[in-house]
Amino acid sequence: MESLNLSIENHYLKEALYEDIVNRLKEQNIDLENVKRSDIAGADEFHVRGATVSKELANSIDLNGLNVLDVGCGLGGPCRMLADEYNCQTTGIDLSNEYVRTANKLSKLVNLNNKTTFVQGDAAELPFEDNKFDVVWTQHVQMNIPDKKKFYSEINRVLKTGGYFLFYDILKKGDGEINYPMPWASNINHSFLFKIEEMDGFLKEFGLTKEQSTNQTQAGIDFFNALVARLKEFGPPKMGLNVLMGETTKPKLMNLLTHLKTGELELISGVYRK
Ligand SMILES: C[S@@+](CC[C@H](N)C(=O)[O-])C[C@H]1O[C@@H](n2cnc3c(N)ncnc32)[C@H](O)[C@@H]1O
């Protein structure tokens, strides 16, 4: 497991990521004393439909003032949004040391470090006590985790009774082969796709009740089509997912778009209650 985690961490690795983001802000003449969340939003939400879908998910329950854990938090954009707009106290955990370092520094940069905490760790071994969080949130992470039962049992363990589990994920739909690279996996060895029925099964087994489910596939396809049109016209943005994926951005996004269109993959978000 350790070598798989190292290999996955390496897949996401972008050296000096925070410094790169700061340089890109400077190139746009943004005053580093007054950086807004919107200035970094193109890069700090690493999932299809970025900040828009996170807001939709956040609005699906009353989050005001709650204590939230983001499992596989990446650069921490969703945690900062929940802290800033919903008065949440947020904790993010991620496998990547470089992402966690960057997440903490970005929170400081936009003055949200008092309401966000980021720690390095494995989602399958959460370093938190039982029943700690009002809400557990995860977006586009489980595809990297082979032991799904452990992943969801850890989420269930740290969630308070009566609390909510909010997710937004890429799931397998058809049975055809998947082409790599993908945003989450350089090759098939990093990728552990499964179907929504299996996820439902695990959560039901742990006693969680499904309250909402939204198929986001068409919205994801529409988002990608608009993105491809913008890239053709204007080239890569100063602050986009290209900051994280560099040269491999195009093949990764095109593979994902193709499989969403052909129906091998689907995007689903939803809410469960413990
Ligand atoms: C596609 S990114 C999504 C990041 C973030 N959830 C977001 O939507 O902006 C997937 C993230 O999962 C993290 N990850 C993968 N395997 C993990 C594990 N076993 N434990 C914790 N984080 C993991 C990666 O490091 C990466 O930051």
The ligand as a MOL file (V3000), in Angstrom:
LIG
                    3D

  0  0  0     0  0            999 V3000
M  V30 BEGIN CTAB
M  V30 COUNTS 27 29 0 0 0
M  V30 BEGIN ATOM
M  V30 1 C -8.5470 14.8670 -8.4040 0
M  V30 2 S -7.8500 15.4260 -6.9090 0 CHG=1
M  V30 3 C -9.2570 16.1610 -6.0790 0
M  V30 4 C -8.8310 17.1460 -5.0100 0
M  V30 5 C -9.9700 17.8330 -4.2710 0
M  V30 6 N -10.8980 16.8920 -3.6970 0
M  V30 7 C -10.7060 18.7740 -5.1810 0
M  V30 8 O -11.7820 18.3870 -5.6610 0
M  V30 9 O -10.2020 19.8810 -5.4380 0 CHG=-1
M  V30 10 C -7.6660 13.8950 -6.0050 0
M  V30 11 C -6.9830 14.1080 -4.6760 0
M  V30 12 O -7.0490 12.8960 -3.9070 0
M  V30 13 C -5.8560 12.7760 -3.1790 0
M  V30 14 N -5.7040 11.3720 -2.7740 0
M  V30 15 C -5.5440 10.2830 -3.5530 0
M  V30 16 N -5.4270 9.1710 -2.8070 0
M  V30 17 C -5.5280 9.5650 -1.5170 0
M  V30 18 C -5.4740 8.8890 -0.2670 0
M  V30 19 N -5.2930 7.5650 -0.1890 0
M  V30 20 N -5.6090 9.6100 0.8600 0
M  V30 21 C -5.7790 10.9670 0.8150 0
M  V30 22 N -5.8180 11.6560 -0.3420 0
M  V30 23 C -5.7110 10.9750 -1.4950 0
M  V30 24 C -4.7980 13.2510 -4.1400 0
M  V30 25 O -3.5800 13.5590 -3.5340 0
M  V30 26 C -5.5010 14.4420 -4.7810 0
M  V30 27 O -5.2590 15.6250 -4.0710 0
M  V30 END ATOM
M  V30 BEGIN BOND
M  V30 1 1 1 2
M  V30 2 1 2 3
M  V30 3 1 2 10
M  V30 4 1 3 4
M  V30 5 1 4 5
M  V30 6 1 5 6
M  V30 7 1 5 7
M  V30 8 2 7 8
M  V30 9 1 7 9
M  V30 10 1 10 11
M  V30 11 1 11 12
M  V30 12 1 11 26
M  V30 13 1 12 13
M  V30 14 1 13 14
M  V30 15 1 13 24
M  V30 16 1 14 15
M  V30 17 1 14 23
M  V30 18 2 15 16
M  V30 19 1 16 17
M  V30 20 1 17 18
M  V30 21 2 17 23
M  V30 22 1 18 19
M  V30 23 2 18 20
M  V30 24 1 20 21
M  V30 25 2 21 22
M  V30 26 1 22 23
M  V30 27 1 24 25
M  V30 28 1 24 26
M  V30 29 1 26 27
M  V30 END BOND
M  V30 END CTAB
M  END
